[in-house]
Amino acid sequence: MQDILLVGGGLGGLATALALGQAGVATQLFEQSPAFTEVGAGIGLGPNALRRLQGWGVGAALQAKGFVPSQLEVMDAKSGQQLGCLPMAKAFEQRYGAPYLTIHRADLHQVLLKAVQTEEKTQLHLGHRLQQLQSKTSCVNSQWQDPQGQVVEHASQALIGADGINSKLRELAWSSSKLQASGHWAYRTLLPRHTLPAAWRGDAMGLWLGPRLHVVHYPVRGGEWLNVVVLVETDDAAQTPGWDSQRSAAQTAHDLQTALRGSCSSLQDLVRMSESWRAWALFDRHPLQSADDMAQGRLALLGDAAHPMLPYLAQGAGMAIEDADTLAQCWMQAGLSVEQRLHAYAQARWQRVAKVQARARRNARLFHANGALAWGRDLAMRWGGATVMDMPWLYGR
Ligand SMILES: Cc1cc2nc3c(=O)[nH]c(=O)nc-3n(C[C@H](O)[C@H](O)[C@H](O)COP(=O)(O)OP(=O)(O)OC[C@H]3O[C@@H](n4cnc5c(N)ncnc54)[C@H](O)[C@@H]3O)c2cc1C
């Protein structure tokens, strides 16, 4: 009964299990899938996230599997001309105490899982799906479907939902704000870097901005692969977040080439280099309004369960990692009840996360702008350079 129960073993759930485990807190994590897996492609970790991961002792393992881009180069998708450049590797380390790291999601997940498995007070349960709960003044009773299809019950002092964008805990305990379909799609692929022309084998991270689309690419897996993501704004809003399983890879590649028609030839060439694209429908929620959106009584939410966002600031996992760190710190505060600790966590987090959610939406408008807004954006980047591209408010905290 003394344990904290965690729902979900994605990046946020594992980060929380690790932070709590290292603080000596007995935790049980329940993941609905029969195995720990992380699909998808690359992920960017800002110094704000990496500093916390380093603090948990996994920095070296991550750096061995990831890649530290030398700089961020922002390009005009139509003309192919450079708009601005932000030095990142050493400059970030000096300014923020950690570099910007790009890594395959599966590698990040694996490093976290391995670290969690060494924590004595942490138990992991696969194949357990949260179904119901009753939150009482003295404890939380939760019911789970186990791998045999039986319902098992657990009592805990707190229940933390790290169960992603379709969070069951949120559905059961919060009068939920609606998920918002953005009409934006992320097309993702990985290319073996040694097969690419020299122009695509550099050490920089690339960001190409065009009307109603942008493209991001960076190396992962120690530099062996180039992760490419094309984000396209459409009038075709998906019904549910996640992979588009309806379209074949060839059809997806064709749709993508159509979306990139007005772009420069080098960007079109890059996209033609892969036929195995997968499309991911993007959803978010309105930015958080108060601490109550993250914690109520003995229940709390974190990561995408609490604050799903568009990936236009590359901070969804970063915010989940920050949540995990703050939750563990608040849990260790002496003289507070369970409810007060969770409230302290939500109070410490909600405004920062709301700002990141709002900025991600703003970036959607800026990145995909046309006309006067695009002209102003490009001018600011050309004249302001690194000063307008850096984000000390985000990376420095
Ligand atoms: C295209 C794209 C690019 C992105 N790029 C970046 C980036 O560069 N940097 C960055 O920081 N973020 C990025 N993100 C965001 C990031 O991927 C997410 O914010 C992050 O993975 C959320 O982690 P999570 O643990 O909160 O949720 P999830 O990863 O969704 O994990 C939730 C887990 O809970 C489990 N679960 C669900 N329901 C139940 C239940 N009832 N019972 C038990 N278990 C359950 C699921 O099986 C899953 O394992 C990107 C997102 C997208 C779509």
The ligand as an SDF file (V2000), in Angstrom:
LIG
                    3D

 53 58  0  0  0  0  0  0  0  0999 V2000
    6.3420   13.4410  -35.1470 C   0  0  0  0  0  0  0  0  0  0  0  0
    6.7300   13.6290  -33.7090 C   0  0  0  0  0  0  0  0  0  0  0  0
    8.0040   14.1020  -33.3990 C   0  0  0  0  0  0  0  0  0  0  0  0
    8.3600   14.3220  -32.0700 C   0  0  0  0  0  0  0  0  0  0  0  0
    9.6070   14.8130  -31.8000 N   0  0  0  0  0  0  0  0  0  0  0  0
    9.9380   15.0680  -30.5210 C   0  0  0  0  0  0  0  0  0  0  0  0
   11.2420   15.5950  -30.2100 C   0  0  0  0  0  0  0  0  0  0  0  0
   12.0780   15.8090  -31.1090 O   0  0  0  0  0  0  0  0  0  0  0  0
   11.5420   15.8510  -28.9050 N   0  0  0  0  0  0  0  0  0  0  0  0
   10.6510   15.6070  -27.8870 C   0  0  0  0  0  0  0  0  0  0  0  0
   10.9850   15.8560  -26.7240 O   0  0  0  0  0  0  0  0  0  0  0  0
    9.4140   15.0990  -28.1460 N   0  0  0  0  0  0  0  0  0  0  0  0
    9.0380   14.8240  -29.4230 C   0  0  0  0  0  0  0  0  0  0  0  0
    7.8130   14.3090  -29.6900 N   0  0  0  0  0  0  0  0  0  0  0  0
    6.8570   14.0780  -28.5720 C   0  0  0  0  0  0  0  0  0  0  0  0
    7.1460   12.7820  -27.8090 C   0  0  0  0  0  0  0  0  0  0  0  0
    7.2290   11.7160  -28.7240 O   0  0  0  0  0  0  0  0  0  0  0  0
    6.0360   12.5160  -26.7980 C   0  0  0  0  0  0  0  0  0  0  0  0
    5.7420   13.6950  -26.1070 O   0  0  0  0  0  0  0  0  0  0  0  0
    6.4720   11.4510  -25.7950 C   0  0  0  0  0  0  0  0  0  0  0  0
    6.8200   10.2550  -26.4420 O   0  0  0  0  0  0  0  0  0  0  0  0
    5.3320   11.1900  -24.8100 C   0  0  0  0  0  0  0  0  0  0  0  0
    5.7240   10.1850  -23.9230 O   0  0  0  0  0  0  0  0  0  0  0  0
    4.6690    9.6230  -22.8630 P   0  0  0  0  0  0  0  0  0  0  0  0
    5.4200    8.6100  -22.0610 O   0  0  0  0  0  0  0  0  0  0  0  0
    3.9880   10.7330  -22.1690 O   0  0  0  0  0  0  0  0  0  0  0  0
    3.5410    8.8940  -23.7450 O   0  0  0  0  0  0  0  0  0  0  0  0
    3.6450    7.6040  -24.6640 P   0  0  0  0  0  0  0  0  0  0  0  0
    4.9580    7.5090  -25.3190 O   0  0  0  0  0  0  0  0  0  0  0  0
    2.4410    7.6170  -25.5290 O   0  0  0  0  0  0  0  0  0  0  0  0
    3.5460    6.3770  -23.6390 O   0  0  0  0  0  0  0  0  0  0  0  0
    2.3330    6.0080  -23.0390 C   0  0  0  0  0  0  0  0  0  0  0  0
    2.4500    4.5500  -22.5860 C   0  0  0  0  0  0  0  0  0  0  0  0
    1.3020    4.2190  -21.7970 O   0  0  0  0  0  0  0  0  0  0  0  0
    0.8050    2.9590  -22.1780 C   0  0  0  0  0  0  0  0  0  0  0  0
   -0.6300    2.9290  -21.8540 N   0  0  0  0  0  0  0  0  0  0  0  0
   -1.6290    3.6220  -22.4620 C   0  0  0  0  0  0  0  0  0  0  0  0
   -2.8160    3.3460  -21.8710 N   0  0  0  0  0  0  0  0  0  0  0  0
   -2.5570    2.4690  -20.8670 C   0  0  0  0  0  0  0  0  0  0  0  0
   -3.3880    1.8200  -19.8990 C   0  0  0  0  0  0  0  0  0  0  0  0
   -4.7280    2.0250  -19.8370 N   0  0  0  0  0  0  0  0  0  0  0  0
   -2.8060    0.9810  -19.0000 N   0  0  0  0  0  0  0  0  0  0  0  0
   -1.4600    0.7630  -19.0390 C   0  0  0  0  0  0  0  0  0  0  0  0
   -0.6300    1.3510  -19.9460 N   0  0  0  0  0  0  0  0  0  0  0  0
   -1.1710    2.2020  -20.8470 C   0  0  0  0  0  0  0  0  0  0  0  0
    1.0970    2.8940  -23.6820 C   0  0  0  0  0  0  0  0  0  0  0  0
    1.1030    1.5680  -24.1440 O   0  0  0  0  0  0  0  0  0  0  0  0
    2.4530    3.5720  -23.7600 C   0  0  0  0  0  0  0  0  0  0  0  0
    3.5230    2.6620  -23.5870 O   0  0  0  0  0  0  0  0  0  0  0  0
    7.4320   14.0580  -31.0130 C   0  0  0  0  0  0  0  0  0  0  0  0
    6.1660   13.5500  -31.3170 C   0  0  0  0  0  0  0  0  0  0  0  0
    5.8130   13.3340  -32.6570 C   0  0  0  0  0  0  0  0  0  0  0  0
    4.4430   12.7960  -32.9520 C   0  0  0  0  0  0  0  0  0  0  0  0
  1  2  1  0
  2  3  1  0
  2 52  2  0
  3  4  2  0
  4  5  1  0
  4 50  1  0
  5  6  2  0
  6  7  1  0
  6 13  1  0
  7  8  2  0
  7  9  1  0
  9 10  1  0
 10 11  2  0
 10 12  1  0
 12 13  2  0
 13 14  1  0
 14 15  1  0
 14 50  1  0
 15 16  1  0
 16 17  1  0
 16 18  1  0
 18 19  1  0
 18 20  1  0
 20 21  1  0
 20 22  1  0
 22 23  1  0
 23 24  1  0
 24 25  2  0
 24 26  1  0
 24 27  1  0
 27 28  1  0
 28 29  2  0
 28 30  1  0
 28 31  1  0
 31 32  1  0
 32 33  1  0
 33 34  1  0
 33 48  1  0
 34 35  1  0
 35 36  1  0
 35 46  1  0
 36 37  1  0
 36 45  1  0
 37 38  2  0
 38 39  1  0
 39 40  1  0
 39 45  2  0
 40 41  1  0
 40 42  2  0
 42 43  1  0
 43 44  2  0
 44 45  1  0
 46 47  1  0
 46 48  1  0
 48 49  1  0
 50 51  2  0
 51 52  1  0
 52 53  1  0
M  END
$$$$
